[in-house]
Amino acid sequence: MKQLRLGVLAGLFAAAGVLSWGGARLWDSLGTLPSVPLAASIVLAVIAVILLATALSIRTRLRAQRERRPGAKGVEPLMAARAVVFGQASALVTALVAGMYGGTGVFLLGFLDVPPRRDQAIYAGAAVVAGIGVIAAAFFLERVCRLPEDSDENHDGTGTATA
Protein backbone atom coordinates (compact mmCIF):
# COMPACT_ATOMS: atom_id res chain seq x y z
CA MET A 1 0.00 0.00 0.00
CA LYS A 2 1.41 3.38 -0.95
CA GLN A 3 1.75 6.09 1.67
CA LEU A 4 0.15 9.50 1.43
CA ARG A 5 2.36 12.14 -0.12
CA LEU A 6 2.10 15.68 1.13
CA GLY A 7 3.10 16.97 -2.31
CA VAL A 8 0.16 15.21 -3.97
CA LEU A 9 -2.25 16.63 -1.40
CA ALA A 10 -0.77 20.12 -1.78
CA GLY A 11 -1.07 19.84 -5.57
CA LEU A 12 -4.70 18.81 -5.34
CA PHE A 13 -5.36 21.64 -2.89
CA ALA A 14 -3.67 24.21 -5.15
CA ALA A 15 -5.37 23.00 -8.34
CA ALA A 16 -8.81 22.99 -6.71
CA GLY A 17 -8.11 26.40 -5.17
CA VAL A 18 -7.14 28.00 -8.47
CA LEU A 19 -10.12 26.49 -10.28
CA SER A 20 -12.47 27.52 -7.48
CA TRP A 21 -11.10 31.07 -7.40
CA GLY A 22 -11.57 31.39 -11.17
CA GLY A 23 -15.02 29.85 -10.97
CA ALA A 24 -16.00 32.23 -8.16
CA ARG A 25 -14.85 35.24 -10.19
CA LEU A 26 -16.79 34.06 -13.23
CA TRP A 27 -19.91 33.15 -11.27
CA ASP A 28 -19.88 36.46 -9.41
CA SER A 29 -19.66 38.39 -12.68
CA LEU A 30 -22.67 36.49 -14.05
CA GLY A 31 -24.83 36.54 -10.94
CA THR A 32 -24.85 35.82 -7.26
CA LEU A 33 -22.09 33.58 -5.92
CA PRO A 34 -23.49 30.53 -4.03
CA SER A 35 -22.92 30.72 -0.30
CA VAL A 36 -20.34 28.69 1.60
CA PRO A 37 -22.20 26.41 4.03
CA LEU A 38 -21.30 26.54 7.70
CA ALA A 39 -21.83 22.78 7.76
CA ALA A 40 -18.75 22.25 5.58
CA SER A 41 -16.34 22.99 8.40
CA ILE A 42 -18.45 21.02 10.87
CA VAL A 43 -18.51 17.91 8.67
CA LEU A 44 -14.76 18.11 8.08
CA ALA A 45 -14.13 18.52 11.81
CA VAL A 46 -16.28 15.45 12.54
CA ILE A 47 -14.30 13.42 9.98
CA ALA A 48 -11.05 14.58 11.62
CA VAL A 49 -12.32 13.51 15.04
CA ILE A 50 -13.37 10.09 13.71
CA LEU A 51 -9.95 9.56 12.10
CA LEU A 52 -8.18 10.65 15.26
CA ALA A 53 -10.34 8.40 17.45
CA THR A 54 -9.68 5.46 15.14
CA ALA A 55 -5.93 6.09 15.24
CA LEU A 56 -5.87 6.39 19.03
CA SER A 57 -7.94 3.22 19.44
CA ILE A 58 -5.68 1.22 17.14
CA ARG A 59 -2.56 2.62 18.80
CA THR A 60 -3.86 1.63 22.25
CA ARG A 61 -4.73 -1.88 21.06
CA LEU A 62 -1.35 -2.32 19.40
CA ARG A 63 0.46 -1.13 22.52
CA ALA A 64 -1.51 -3.55 24.71
CA GLN A 65 -0.78 -6.36 22.28
CA ARG A 66 2.94 -5.52 22.21
CA GLU A 67 3.12 -5.40 26.00
CA ARG A 68 1.31 -8.77 26.12
CA ARG A 69 -1.32 -7.54 28.54
CA PRO A 70 -3.75 -10.26 29.60
CA GLY A 71 -7.02 -9.95 27.71
CA ALA A 72 -5.54 -7.50 25.19
CA LYS A 73 -7.58 -7.37 22.04
CA GLY A 74 -5.32 -7.42 19.00
CA VAL A 75 -5.69 -5.56 15.74
CA GLU A 76 -6.58 -7.58 12.68
CA PRO A 77 -4.43 -6.63 9.68
CA LEU A 78 -7.51 -6.23 7.46
CA MET A 79 -9.07 -3.81 9.95
CA ALA A 80 -5.88 -1.74 10.04
CA ALA A 81 -5.71 -1.75 6.24
CA ARG A 82 -9.32 -0.58 6.01
CA ALA A 83 -8.62 2.21 8.49
CA VAL A 84 -5.62 3.37 6.44
CA VAL A 85 -7.63 3.34 3.22
CA PHE A 86 -10.39 5.34 4.93
CA GLY A 87 -7.79 7.85 6.11
CA GLN A 88 -6.13 8.13 2.71
CA ALA A 89 -9.43 8.55 0.88
CA SER A 90 -10.54 11.15 3.40
CA ALA A 91 -7.29 13.07 2.98
CA LEU A 92 -7.50 13.06 -0.83
CA VAL A 93 -11.13 14.20 -0.94
CA THR A 94 -10.49 16.76 1.79
CA ALA A 95 -7.57 18.24 -0.17
CA LEU A 96 -9.96 18.88 -3.05
CA VAL A 97 -12.77 20.23 -0.85
CA ALA A 98 -10.47 22.43 1.23
CA GLY A 99 -8.86 23.75 -1.95
CA MET A 100 -12.28 24.58 -3.33
CA TYR A 101 -13.27 26.49 -0.20
CA GLY A 102 -9.82 28.05 -0.01
CA GLY A 103 -10.11 29.43 -3.55
CA THR A 104 -13.58 30.78 -2.83
CA GLY A 105 -12.31 32.28 0.43
CA VAL A 106 -9.44 34.03 -1.35
CA PHE A 107 -11.94 35.51 -3.80
CA LEU A 108 -14.16 36.66 -0.92
CA LEU A 109 -11.24 38.45 0.79
CA GLY A 110 -11.82 41.35 -1.59
CA PHE A 111 -15.31 41.85 -0.14
CA LEU A 112 -14.69 41.87 3.61
CA ASP A 113 -16.50 45.19 3.99
CA VAL A 114 -19.79 43.46 3.04
CA PRO A 115 -21.03 41.56 6.14
CA PRO A 116 -22.58 38.55 4.32
CA ARG A 117 -19.45 38.10 2.21
CA ARG A 118 -17.24 38.46 5.29
CA ASP A 119 -19.23 35.66 6.96
CA GLN A 120 -18.79 33.49 3.86
CA ALA A 121 -15.03 34.14 3.91
CA ILE A 122 -14.91 33.09 7.58
CA TYR A 123 -16.85 29.89 6.81
CA ALA A 124 -14.48 29.14 3.93
CA GLY A 125 -11.44 29.70 6.16
CA ALA A 126 -12.92 27.45 8.84
CA ALA A 127 -13.44 24.72 6.24
CA VAL A 128 -9.79 24.98 5.17
CA VAL A 129 -8.63 24.74 8.80
CA ALA A 130 -10.87 21.73 9.42
CA GLY A 131 -9.53 20.19 6.21
CA ILE A 132 -5.99 20.55 7.51
CA GLY A 133 -7.16 18.73 10.63
CA VAL A 134 -8.50 15.85 8.53
CA ILE A 135 -5.22 15.57 6.64
CA ALA A 136 -3.18 15.64 9.85
CA ALA A 137 -5.39 12.95 11.40
CA ALA A 138 -5.06 10.82 8.25
CA PHE A 139 -1.25 11.06 8.40
CA PHE A 140 -1.34 10.12 12.08
CA LEU A 141 -3.60 7.13 11.38
CA GLU A 142 -1.29 5.99 8.60
CA ARG A 143 1.72 6.30 10.92
CA VAL A 144 -0.02 4.29 13.65
CA CYS A 145 -0.93 1.48 11.24
CA ARG A 146 2.49 1.28 9.60
CA LEU A 147 4.08 -2.16 9.78
CA PRO A 148 7.08 -2.43 12.12
CA GLU A 149 10.39 -2.97 10.43
CA ASP A 150 12.02 -6.32 11.14
CA SER A 151 15.10 -7.86 9.65
CA ASP A 152 13.02 -10.97 8.84
CA GLU A 153 10.60 -9.12 6.54
CA ASN A 154 11.05 -7.97 2.97
CA HIS A 155 11.40 -4.24 2.44
CA ASP A 156 10.63 -2.17 -0.60
CA GLY A 157 13.29 0.47 0.12
CA THR A 158 10.86 3.14 1.31
CA GLY A 159 11.10 2.31 4.98
CA THR A 160 7.77 0.46 4.94
CA ALA A 161 7.75 -3.27 5.43
CA THR A 162 5.93 -5.35 2.83
CA ALA A 163 4.42 -8.77 3.12
N, C-alpha and C positions, 0 to 999 in steps of 0.2 A: 504494500500500500504506500502510495507516495505521500510525503508530508506536505502540509500547507506551505506555500511560499509567500512571504510578505510582499515581494515584488509583484506577484500576480494579483494579489488583492489590491495593492496600491494602483496598479494599472487599470483594473476594473473600476475602482473608485474614481480615478481621474477621467477615464473615458465616459462613464455614466455622468459625472459632474459636468463635463464640457457639453455633452449632448443635452443634458437637462437645462443648463444655462442658456444654450442656444434656443432650445424649445420654449423656455420661459419667455425669452425676449420676443420670439416670433408670436407666441400665443398672446402675450400682452399687447402687441401691436395690432392684433386682429380682434381682440375682445378682452374679456375679463379672465385673468389667470385663475385656474382652479386653486382652491385653498389647500394648505398643507394640514392634514388632520393631526390633532393632538394625540390621537390613538397610535400614530406611527411610533412615536418614542416610547409609549407605554408597552406596545407589543414587543419592540426590540429589547426593552429592559427585561421583560418577562422571559424572553428567549435566553438572554444572558444569564439570568438567575437559574433557569433550568439547566443550562450547560454547566454552570459553576457547581450547582448541587450534584449533578451527575459526576463531575470530576472529583469532588470531595468525597462522595460516597465510594466511588471506585478506589480512590487513594486509600481511604480508611480500610476497606476490605483487603486490598493488596498488602497493606502494612500488617494487618492482623494475620494474614496468611503467611507472610514472611517470618513473623515472630512466632509462628506456630502456636498461637493462642488456642486453648481448648474451645471448641464450638465455633471457631472462625469460619465464616462463610466465604468461600473462594469466589474468584471472578472467572466466569467462563470466557474463553477466548472469543467466541462468537458475540457475546454480549459486549465485550470491550471493543471489538471491531465495529459493531453497530453504533456504539456511542461515538467512536471516532468519525465514522461516516456522517452521522448526524451533525457533529461539530463542524466538519469540513463543509458540508452542504450549507449549513447555517452561515458560516463565514463567507462563502462565495456569494450567496444571495444577499447577505447583508452588505457586502462591499458594493454591490450594484445599487441596492436601495439607499444606502447612506450616501453614495455618490450622487444619486438622483436628487435627494433632499439637499445635499450640499450645494449642488449647482443652482437649484432653485433658491436656496438661502443666499448665495452670493448675489444672485440677481436682485433679490429683495433688499439687500443692503443699501441700494440706492434710494430706497423709499422708506427709510426709518422714521421720517417725519409724519408719515401717515399711520395712525394707530393700528388699523387692521393689518396693514402690511408689516408693521413692526412685530405684531403678534405672530404672523406667519413666519417671519424670519427667525423668531425665537423658537417656534415649534420645529422648524427645519434644523436649527442648530442642535436642539435637544435630540432629534432623531439621529444626527451624525454622532453625537456623544454616546448615545445608547448603542449605535452600531459599532463604535470602537469597543464598547464593553462586550458585545457579542463576539467580536473577533478575538479579543484578549481571552475570553473564557474558552473559545474554541482552541486556541493555541495551548492553553493550560490543560484542557481535556486531552489533547493529543499528546502532550508531554507526559501526563499521568499514565496513559495507556501504552506508551512506547515499551517495546520489548527490552528486557535487560540484556546487556551485552555479556556473552560468555565466550570463552575460548572454544567451547565445544560446538557452537552454532556457526552457521555460514553467515558471512557478512557481505553486503553489496557495496561496501566502500563509502557509504554515506553516514556511517555511524549508527545505522538502524539494523538490528538483527533481522534476518529473514529465515523463514522456515524451510 
